[in-house]
Every structure is written in structure tokens, then in C-alpha cells.
Amino acid sequence: MNLQGKIAVVTGAAKGIGRAIALALAENGADLVITENVTNASDTAKKIESIGRQVIVAKADVSNFEDASRVIDLCTEKFGKIDILVNNAGITRDSLIIRMKKEDWDSVIGVNLTGTFNCTRAASKYMIKQKGGKIVNITSIVGVMGNPGQANYSASKAGIIGFTKSIARELASRNINVNAVAPGYIATDMTGILSENAKTELTRLIPMERLGTPEDVANCVCFLVSENASYITGEVIHVNGGMYM
């Protein structure tokens, strides 16, 4: 996927799926602004620089409207434009609904869903002026299937799907593609806490009989932000090994 000359913003790129996406974009020629919040993203930045691409690390809480806007403004000030936005930043605060605290609901909705709105709103004004851009929102298999103990996370990810389809319709006439990628169970820190028995049982539910890798998701994102996907918008691409069809 030739992304030479493209400028990308990837939120939550310190580790896991976000890190893999940022590295894949860099390997395909993009320069980047990546965000970090709790986890330091310097290792990701060093890897991007070793590939020969430029990178800026921005400390930001995307649930904060001003922080999100500052990141997008920083990108356009440094590089002169923004071609690609990947809304990846996300958190979990799992609990059964009867035990879920209001702050756990608010924080997950704030980062996952409101953060996606904040960054998209800020980026879209530049993309509209440029008459072009690519936006990819990272949702989840649980946004379409649901999952016990994840009412807040599932709701945030389902909201991202509706948001994606609405914004895709709004921005299509300006040559801006907006899509979502819904990973299934991916081998990251989030799934790393599962016991081996739990992983074995989970694998049995996946027709391809393995957990996904962050690179599986990153490859899909690279396709969606390339010109090869110029006629695709408003779609949710599932990367789950067949767990949900």
C-alpha cells in the first residue's frame, strides 16, 4: 500500500493494535503524529524513526475536546496537512451492570466514543478544505455481538459503528472515506490476562482456530487508507477469524 507523502494521526499508538497500525503506516511510507496518554509511546516513535519516517508524539487525553483538537492542529502545523486519521485509543473498565460504577461507564464512553468524535470533528475541517482524506475508526466484535461484563465497552463500540456510517454519508461528497475496523479477539495486553484455559475455550469459538495479531488489524487499516479502497466508505470490516459473520 503506497502511502508515500501521506500524513497520518494514530491515537493510542503506544502499544498493541495502535502501535501495529502506526508501524504499518510508516512502513508503507507515511509520516505520523501518534498520541499517548497513560502509556509512553517513545518506543513506538523510535521504531518509526528507524524505518526512516518522521514522527511526533503528542501527550493527549482524546476524551478532552481541547486535547484532541490540539493534536490535529499540531499535525497540520508541523506537516501542513492531515491525510489519515485512525481513531484507535480505547480503554476497558469491565464489570457486570449491577456492579458497574458510573465513573467506569463515563470513562469508557468518554475515551472510546467521545474521543472518536473529538478527533474526527477536528480533522474533518482540514480534510474538507483539502477535499480529501481517510478516516478509520477502530470498533470491536463486541460492538455487534455484545459481551457480558462489558456493557460500557460494547455500547461505546456500537456507537462508533453508527457514528462511522453517519459521518461517511456527511463527508463522501468531499472525497473523504470513513470506515470502521472491528477486531475480534486479538493477542494484546487485554487478552493476555486471560488464563490458558480461557484462551483455549475462546479459540474453539473461532473457525480459524487462533487469536488474531495486531498486524492482522493493521494490514486491514493500511488497505482502507490507501487509494486501493477509494470507493469504500461507511463499511465495518470484521477482522475476527470468522468468529462473527
Secondary structure, 3 states (H helix, E strand, C coil): CCCCCCEEEECCCCCHHHHHHHHHHHHCCCEEEEEECCCCCHHHHHHHHHHCCCEEEEECCCCCHHHHHHHHHHHHHHHCCCCEEEECCCCCCCECCCCCCHHHHHHHHHHHHHHHHHHHHHHHHHHHHHCCEEEEEECCCHHHHCCCCEHHHHHHHHHHHHHHHHHHHHHHHHCEEEEEEEECCECCHHHHCCCHHHHHHHHHCCCCCCCECHHHHHHHHHHHCCHHHCCCCCCEEEECCCCCC
